[in-house]
């Protein structure tokens, strides 16, 4: 029996276990199990792998997508360049345990851009947040020819604050992506502090959160006439990419 799972803290918002449980049932996969592993310290991952010799891979969620990299034996070049890992493959060979890190967030997000964001002269995007997911989103945007502008609660190198957002910046960057946990279950009433009165029907709101599928951020965008995209599409693609990695020779 191979065990796969999700590492992060907390994990009450995640649909990963439900997704893979349904996948195993639908595809008659009887030799695998998926579990949630809420770790309040990422260093506990090593004990988790040692104490569970059946563990063959993990997905990684907030807040460990960047911090987990120092605990891995090998990282794919793309994930290392981005600075974020959200998929781990565990290999055991000759008494050795090898932890390999991958990034499926970036290609999953890039695919949803192709699916849902029309090529209508969008040259800039506001990326809300500066964590591991934001790094993946920024890389995908650049590869698609869209220049990201990072928005955070505090000023920093190459990023703006919410308070510095002007009407000109909002008008110029019609694609707005939330990579923060603001609005995620159970605190569903939270939302990024954007100047929503400046949003128009020319904007596109994309929330990486998928629980709930319709966040307050997306509702505010819809009320202003913006096109909205839920993170559920990206979640499904990311999950299948992880499954492919866990069952490949990578």
C-alpha positions as CSV (number, residue, x, y, z in Angstrom):
1,X,0.0,0.0,0.0
2,X,1.5,3.3,-1.1
3,X,0.6,6.4,1.0
4,X,0.4,9.9,-0.5
5,X,-0.6,13.0,1.4
6,X,-0.7,16.7,2.0
7,X,1.7,18.6,4.2
8,X,0.8,22.0,5.6
9,X,-0.8,23.8,8.5
10,X,-3.7,24.0,9.0
11,X,-5.4,21.7,6.5
12,X,-9.1,22.0,7.2
13,X,-9.6,24.0,4.0
14,X,-8.1,21.3,1.7
15,X,-10.1,19.1,-0.8
16,X,-7.0,17.0,-1.6
17,X,-8.0,13.9,0.3
18,X,-11.5,14.0,-1.1
19,X,-10.2,14.4,-4.6
20,X,-7.8,11.5,-4.4
21,X,-10.2,9.3,-2.5
22,X,-12.7,9.8,-5.4
23,X,-10.0,9.3,-8.0
24,X,-8.9,5.9,-6.5
25,X,-12.5,4.7,-6.3
26,X,-13.4,5.8,-9.8
27,X,-10.3,4.4,-11.4
28,X,-10.3,1.2,-9.2
29,X,-6.9,2.0,-7.7
30,X,-6.7,-0.2,-4.6
31,X,-3.0,0.0,-3.7
32,X,-2.9,3.7,-2.7
33,X,-4.2,5.8,0.2
34,X,-4.2,9.6,0.6
35,X,-3.9,11.3,4.0
36,X,-3.7,14.8,5.5
37,X,-0.6,15.4,7.5
38,X,-1.0,18.7,9.4
39,X,2.6,19.6,10.5
40,X,3.0,22.7,12.8
41,X,6.7,22.6,12.0
42,X,8.1,21.6,8.6
43,X,11.1,19.9,10.2
44,X,8.7,17.2,11.3
45,X,8.5,16.0,7.7
46,X,11.6,13.9,8.1
47,X,10.1,12.0,11.1
48,X,6.9,11.6,9.1
49,X,8.8,9.9,6.2
50,X,10.9,7.7,8.6
51,X,7.9,6.6,10.6
52,X,5.8,5.8,7.6
53,X,7.8,3.7,5.2
54,X,4.9,3.4,2.8
55,X,4.9,7.2,2.1
56,X,5.7,7.7,-1.6
57,X,4.8,11.4,-2.1
58,X,3.2,14.6,-0.8
59,X,1.7,17.8,-1.9
60,X,2.7,20.9,0.0
61,X,0.5,23.8,0.9
62,X,0.7,26.9,3.0
63,X,2.9,27.9,4.7
64,X,5.7,25.6,3.6
65,X,6.1,25.9,-0.2
66,X,9.3,27.8,0.1
67,X,10.6,26.6,3.5
68,X,10.4,22.9,2.5
69,X,13.2,23.3,0.0
70,X,16.0,23.1,2.6
71,X,14.7,19.6,3.6
72,X,14.9,18.1,0.1
73,X,17.7,16.0,-1.5
74,X,16.9,17.1,-5.1
75,X,14.8,19.9,-6.7
76,X,13.9,20.2,-10.3
77,X,15.6,23.2,-11.9
78,X,12.3,25.0,-12.6
79,X,11.1,24.7,-9.0
80,X,14.5,25.9,-7.8
81,X,14.4,28.9,-10.1
82,X,10.9,29.8,-8.9
83,X,11.8,29.2,-5.2
84,X,8.7,27.1,-4.5
85,X,8.0,23.4,-4.2
86,X,4.5,22.0,-3.8
87,X,5.0,18.4,-4.8
88,X,7.4,15.9,-3.3
89,X,8.3,12.4,-4.5
90,X,9.8,10.0,-2.0
91,X,12.1,7.3,-3.3
92,X,13.6,4.5,-1.3
93,X,16.5,2.6,-2.8
94,X,19.3,0.6,-1.3
95,X,18.5,1.7,2.2
96,X,18.5,5.4,1.2
97,X,15.6,7.8,1.2
98,X,15.6,10.5,-1.5
99,X,13.2,13.4,-1.3
100,X,12.6,15.1,-4.7
101,X,10.9,18.4,-5.1
102,X,8.7,19.7,-8.0
103,X,6.5,22.6,-8.8
104,X,3.1,21.8,-10.3
105,X,1.5,25.1,-9.3
106,X,3.2,27.0,-12.1
107,X,2.2,24.8,-15.0
108,X,-1.3,24.3,-13.6
109,X,-1.8,28.1,-13.3
110,X,-0.3,28.6,-16.8
111,X,-2.8,26.1,-18.2
112,X,-5.7,27.9,-16.7
113,X,-4.5,31.2,-18.1
114,X,-4.7,29.6,-21.6
115,X,-8.2,28.2,-20.8
116,X,-9.8,31.3,-19.2
117,X,-7.9,34.5,-19.9
118,X,-8.3,35.7,-23.5
119,X,-5.5,37.2,-25.4
120,X,-7.0,40.7,-25.3
121,X,-4.0,42.9,-24.8
122,X,-3.4,42.1,-21.2
123,X,0.2,43.1,-20.5
124,X,0.2,43.5,-16.7
125,X,-1.3,41.7,-13.7
126,X,-1.5,42.5,-10.0
127,X,-0.4,39.5,-7.9
128,X,-1.7,39.7,-4.4
129,X,0.7,38.1,-2.0
130,X,4.4,37.3,-2.0
131,X,4.6,33.6,-0.8
132,X,5.3,30.4,-2.6
133,X,2.1,30.4,-4.7
134,X,2.8,34.0,-5.8
135,X,6.3,33.0,-7.0
136,X,4.8,30.3,-9.2
137,X,2.1,32.6,-10.5
138,X,4.7,35.3,-11.4
139,X,6.8,32.8,-13.3
140,X,3.8,31.6,-15.3
141,X,2.7,35.1,-16.1
142,X,6.1,36.1,-17.4
143,X,6.2,33.0,-19.6
144,X,2.8,34.1,-21.0
145,X,4.0,37.6,-21.8
146,X,2.3,39.3,-18.8
147,X,4.3,41.4,-16.5
148,X,3.4,40.8,-12.8
149,X,3.3,43.5,-10.1
150,X,3.4,42.0,-6.6
151,X,1.2,43.6,-4.0
152,X,1.8,42.9,-0.3
153,X,0.9,44.3,3.1
154,X,4.4,45.7,3.5
155,X,6.7,47.4,1.0
156,X,9.7,45.5,-0.2
157,X,12.0,45.1,-3.1
158,X,10.0,45.0,-6.3
159,X,6.6,45.0,-4.6
160,X,3.9,47.6,-3.8
161,X,1.5,47.9,-0.9
162,X,-2.3,47.9,-1.1
163,X,-2.3,51.5,0.0
164,X,-0.1,52.6,-2.9
165,X,-2.5,51.3,-5.6
166,X,-3.7,54.2,-7.7
167,X,-6.4,54.4,-10.3
168,X,-3.6,54.3,-13.0
169,X,-2.2,51.1,-11.7
170,X,-5.6,49.4,-11.4
171,X,-6.5,50.5,-14.9
172,X,-3.2,49.3,-16.4
173,X,-3.2,45.9,-14.7
174,X,-6.6,44.3,-15.7
175,X,-5.8,40.8,-14.4
176,X,-5.8,40.6,-10.6
177,X,-4.8,37.3,-8.9
178,X,-5.2,36.5,-5.2
179,X,-2.5,34.2,-4.0
180,X,-3.1,35.0,-0.3
181,X,-5.2,32.8,2.1
182,X,-7.6,35.8,2.7
183,X,-11.1,34.5,2.2
184,X,-10.2,30.8,2.6
185,X,-12.5,28.6,4.7
186,X,-13.3,29.0,7.6
187,X,-12.6,32.8,7.5
188,X,-14.6,33.2,4.3
189,X,-15.6,36.9,5.0
190,X,-12.0,38.1,4.6
191,X,-10.7,39.6,1.4
192,X,-7.7,41.5,0.1
193,X,-7.9,45.3,0.8
194,X,-8.1,46.5,-2.8
195,X,-9.8,49.7,-3.9
196,X,-12.7,47.8,-5.3
197,X,-14.5,51.0,-6.4
198,X,-11.9,51.3,-9.2
199,X,-12.7,47.8,-10.7
200,X,-14.6,47.7,-14.0
201,X,-16.0,45.2,-16.4
202,X,-12.6,45.2,-18.2
203,X,-10.9,43.4,-15.2
204,X,-10.4,39.7,-14.6
205,X,-10.4,38.4,-11.0
206,X,-8.6,35.1,-10.4
207,X,-8.6,33.6,-6.9
208,X,-6.3,30.6,-6.2
209,X,-8.5,29.7,-3.3
210,X,-11.0,26.9,-4.1
211,X,-12.7,26.5,-0.7
212,X,-15.1,28.3,-1.0
213,X,-15.3,28.2,-4.8
214,X,-16.9,31.7,-4.7
215,X,-14.8,33.8,-2.4
216,X,-15.7,37.3,-1.1
217,X,-12.9,38.6,-3.4
218,X,-14.5,37.0,-6.4
219,X,-18.0,38.2,-5.4
220,X,-16.7,41.8,-5.1
221,X,-15.1,41.5,-8.6
222,X,-18.4,40.1,-10.0
223,X,-20.4,43.0,-8.4
224,X,-18.1,45.4,-10.3
225,X,-18.7,43.5,-13.6
226,X,-15.3,41.8,-13.7
227,X,-14.8,38.3,-15.1
228,X,-14.1,35.8,-12.3
229,X,-12.1,32.6,-12.2
230,X,-12.1,30.2,-9.2
231,X,-9.0,28.3,-8.1
232,X,-10.8,25.0,-8.4
233,X,-9.7,24.6,-12.0
234,X,-6.1,25.0,-11.1
235,X,-6.5,22.6,-8.1
236,X,-7.7,19.8,-10.4
237,X,-4.9,20.3,-12.9
238,X,-2.3,20.5,-10.2
239,X,-3.5,17.3,-8.5
240,X,-3.3,15.3,-11.8
241,X,0.2,16.7,-12.5
242,X,1.3,15.5,-9.0
243,X,-0.2,12.1,-9.6
244,X,1.8,11.9,-12.9
245,X,5.0,12.7,-11.1
246,X,4.5,10.2,-8.3
247,X,4.0,7.5,-10.9
248,X,6.7,8.4,-13.3
249,X,10.4,7.8,-13.6
250,X,11.2,11.4,-12.7
